Amino acid sequence: MDLFLIAQIAGRGVAIDTTQVGSVVDIAEIVAVPRTEAGVRGLVALRSRVVTVIDTGTALGLDPTPDSVRRAVITRIDGHDYAILVDALEDVALYERQPLSSGLALDHGWGRVGIGLIERDGEPLLVVDLAALVPQYALAA
């Protein structure tokens, strides 16, 4: 059993392995950065450091995350901090991770970020890899 943070991303319930979660925050004003990948919403000052904000909707090839969304999961990838926007957070609990079945078809960017499934109250939730939401150029920086 693994500990998962249950969240809503782009209107869909998902599970995030807590080993990928540094903290959960409400972020302030996001400063846009010219010439960035569409999935990068901008930068935000957080606890005396600058953090790159990832628009999950855009990163998944869906509609952009509404500007009103201010809740984010902070994750550290290759020594850099990222704020991954989430619609809502629901719970933290232990679940048994199941592999994705080979016949499962996930649309848009969900297939790229999905790394497993959990079952919560009879409902399957996709386990997402937060690093897969970060544009590749950002990972190389």
Contacts in CASP RR format, 6 or more apart in sequence:
PFRMAT RR
TARGET T0000
AUTHOR 0000-0000-0000
METHOD contacts of the structure
MODEL  1
MDLFLIAQIAGRGVAIDTTQVGSVVDIAEIVAVPRTEAGVRGLVALRSRV
VTVIDTGTALGLDPTPDSVRRAVITRIDGHDYAILVDALEDVALYERQPL
SSGLALDHGWGRVGIGLIERDGEPLLVVDLAALVPQYALAA
1 94 0 8 1.000
1 95 0 8 1.000
1 96 0 8 1.000
2 17 0 8 1.000
2 18 0 8 1.000
2 94 0 8 1.000
2 95 0 8 1.000
2 96 0 8 1.000
2 97 0 8 1.000
3 17 0 8 1.000
3 18 0 8 1.000
3 92 0 8 1.000
3 93 0 8 1.000
3 94 0 8 1.000
4 15 0 8 1.000
4 16 0 8 1.000
4 17 0 8 1.000
4 18 0 8 1.000
4 92 0 8 1.000
4 93 0 8 1.000
4 94 0 8 1.000
4 95 0 8 1.000
4 118 0 8 1.000
4 127 0 8 1.000
5 15 0 8 1.000
5 16 0 8 1.000
5 17 0 8 1.000
5 18 0 8 1.000
5 21 0 8 1.000
5 24 0 8 1.000
5 73 0 8 1.000
5 89 0 8 1.000
5 91 0 8 1.000
5 92 0 8 1.000
6 13 0 8 1.000
6 14 0 8 1.000
6 15 0 8 1.000
6 16 0 8 1.000
6 89 0 8 1.000
6 90 0 8 1.000
6 91 0 8 1.000
6 92 0 8 1.000
6 93 0 8 1.000
6 120 0 8 1.000
6 125 0 8 1.000
7 13 0 8 1.000
7 14 0 8 1.000
7 15 0 8 1.000
7 16 0 8 1.000
7 73 0 8 1.000
7 86 0 8 1.000
7 87 0 8 1.000
7 88 0 8 1.000
7 89 0 8 1.000
7 90 0 8 1.000
8 14 0 8 1.000
8 86 0 8 1.000
8 87 0 8 1.000
8 88 0 8 1.000
8 89 0 8 1.000
8 90 0 8 1.000
9 56 0 8 1.000
9 57 0 8 1.000
9 60 0 8 1.000
9 86 0 8 1.000
9 87 0 8 1.000
9 128 0 8 1.000
10 56 0 8 1.000
10 57 0 8 1.000
10 60 0 8 1.000
10 62 0 8 1.000
10 63 0 8 1.000
10 65 0 8 1.000
10 87 0 8 1.000
11 87 0 8 1.000
12 110 0 8 1.000
12 126 0 8 1.000
13 90 0 8 1.000
13 125 0 8 1.000
13 126 0 8 1.000
14 125 0 8 1.000
14 126 0 8 1.000
14 127 0 8 1.000
14 128 0 8 1.000
15 95 0 8 1.000
15 118 0 8 1.000
15 120 0 8 1.000
15 125 0 8 1.000
15 126 0 8 1.000
15 127 0 8 1.000
15 128 0 8 1.000
16 73 0 8 1.000
16 127 0 8 1.000
16 128 0 8 1.000
16 130 0 8 1.000
17 97 0 8 1.000
17 127 0 8 1.000
18 92 0 8 1.000
20 73 0 8 1.000
20 75 0 8 1.000
20 129 0 8 1.000
20 130 0 8 1.000
20 131 0 8 1.000
21 73 0 8 1.000
21 74 0 8 1.000
21 75 0 8 1.000
22 73 0 8 1.000
22 74 0 8 1.000
22 75 0 8 1.000
22 76 0 8 1.000
23 73 0 8 1.000
23 74 0 8 1.000
24 71 0 8 1.000
24 72 0 8 1.000
24 73 0 8 1.000
24 74 0 8 1.000
24 89 0 8 1.000
25 46 0 8 1.000
25 71 0 8 1.000
25 72 0 8 1.000
25 74 0 8 1.000
25 83 0 8 1.000
26 70 0 8 1.000
26 71 0 8 1.000
26 72 0 8 1.000
27 44 0 8 1.000
27 46 0 8 1.000
27 51 0 8 1.000
27 53 0 8 1.000
27 70 0 8 1.000
27 71 0 8 1.000
27 72 0 8 1.000
27 83 0 8 1.000
28 44 0 8 1.000
28 45 0 8 1.000
28 70 0 8 1.000
29 44 0 8 1.000
30 41 0 8 1.000
30 42 0 8 1.000
30 43 0 8 1.000
30 44 0 8 1.000
30 53 0 8 1.000
31 42 0 8 1.000
31 43 0 8 1.000
31 44 0 8 1.000
32 41 0 8 1.000
32 42 0 8 1.000
33 40 0 8 1.000
33 42 0 8 1.000
33 43 0 8 1.000
36 42 0 8 1.000
37 135 0 8 1.000
37 137 0 8 1.000
37 138 0 8 1.000
38 55 0 8 1.000
38 58 0 8 1.000
38 59 0 8 1.000
39 54 0 8 1.000
39 55 0 8 1.000
39 57 0 8 1.000
39 58 0 8 1.000
39 59 0 8 1.000
39 135 0 8 1.000
40 52 0 8 1.000
40 53 0 8 1.000
40 54 0 8 1.000
40 55 0 8 1.000
40 135 0 8 1.000
40 138 0 8 1.000
41 53 0 8 1.000
41 54 0 8 1.000
41 55 0 8 1.000
41 58 0 8 1.000
41 65 0 8 1.000
41 85 0 8 1.000
42 52 0 8 1.000
42 53 0 8 1.000
43 50 0 8 1.000
43 51 0 8 1.000
43 52 0 8 1.000
43 53 0 8 1.000
44 50 0 8 1.000
44 51 0 8 1.000
44 53 0 8 1.000
44 83 0 8 1.000
45 51 0 8 1.000
46 74 0 8 1.000
46 81 0 8 1.000
46 83 0 8 1.000
49 81 0 8 1.000
51 74 0 8 1.000
51 81 0 8 1.000
51 82 0 8 1.000
51 83 0 8 1.000
52 80 0 8 1.000
52 81 0 8 1.000
52 82 0 8 1.000
52 83 0 8 1.000
52 134 0 8 1.000
52 138 0 8 1.000
53 72 0 8 1.000
53 82 0 8 1.000
53 83 0 8 1.000
53 85 0 8 1.000
54 82 0 8 1.000
54 83 0 8 1.000
54 84 0 8 1.000
54 85 0 8 1.000
54 133 0 8 1.000
54 134 0 8 1.000
55 64 0 8 1.000
55 65 0 8 1.000
55 85 0 8 1.000
56 65 0 8 1.000
56 84 0 8 1.000
56 85 0 8 1.000
56 86 0 8 1.000
56 133 0 8 1.000
57 63 0 8 1.000
57 64 0 8 1.000
57 65 0 8 1.000
57 85 0 8 1.000
58 64 0 8 1.000
58 65 0 8 1.000
59 109 0 8 1.000
59 133 0 8 1.000
59 134 0 8 1.000
59 135 0 8 1.000
60 108 0 8 1.000
60 109 0 8 1.000
60 110 0 8 1.000
60 113 0 8 1.000
60 133 0 8 1.000
61 108 0 8 1.000
61 109 0 8 1.000
62 108 0 8 1.000
62 109 0 8 1.000
65 85 0 8 1.000
65 87 0 8 1.000
69 85 0 8 1.000
69 86 0 8 1.000
69 87 0 8 1.000
71 85 0 8 1.000
71 86 0 8 1.000
71 87 0 8 1.000
71 88 0 8 1.000
71 89 0 8 1.000
72 83 0 8 1.000
72 84 0 8 1.000
72 85 0 8 1.000
72 86 0 8 1.000
73 83 0 8 1.000
73 84 0 8 1.000
73 86 0 8 1.000
73 89 0 8 1.000
73 130 0 8 1.000
74 81 0 8 1.000
74 82 0 8 1.000
74 83 0 8 1.000
74 84 0 8 1.000
75 81 0 8 1.000
75 82 0 8 1.000
75 84 0 8 1.000
75 130 0 8 1.000
75 131 0 8 1.000
76 82 0 8 1.000
77 130 0 8 1.000
77 131 0 8 1.000
77 134 0 8 1.000
77 139 0 8 1.000
78 139 0 8 1.000
80 138 0 8 1.000
80 141 0 8 1.000
82 130 0 8 1.000
82 134 0 8 1.000
82 138 0 8 1.000
84 130 0 8 1.000
84 133 0 8 1.000
93 120 0 8 1.000
95 118 0 8 1.000
95 119 0 8 1.000
95 120 0 8 1.000
96 118 0 8 1.000
96 119 0 8 1.000
97 116 0 8 1.000
97 117 0 8 1.000
97 118 0 8 1.000
97 127 0 8 1.000
98 116 0 8 1.000
98 117 0 8 1.000
98 118 0 8 1.000
98 119 0 8 1.000
99 116 0 8 1.000
99 117 0 8 1.000
100 114 0 8 1.000
100 115 0 8 1.000
100 116 0 8 1.000
100 117 0 8 1.000
106 114 0 8 1.000
106 126 0 8 1.000
110 126 0 8 1.000
112 132 0 8 1.000
113 126 0 8 1.000
113 128 0 8 1.000
113 129 0 8 1.000
113 132 0 8 1.000
113 133 0 8 1.000
114 126 0 8 1.000
114 127 0 8 1.000
114 128 0 8 1.000
114 129 0 8 1.000
114 132 0 8 1.000
115 127 0 8 1.000
115 128 0 8 1.000
115 129 0 8 1.000
115 132 0 8 1.000
116 126 0 8 1.000
116 127 0 8 1.000
117 124 0 8 1.000
117 125 0 8 1.000
117 126 0 8 1.000
117 127 0 8 1.000
118 124 0 8 1.000
118 125 0 8 1.000
118 127 0 8 1.000
119 125 0 8 1.000
131 139 0 8 1.000
END
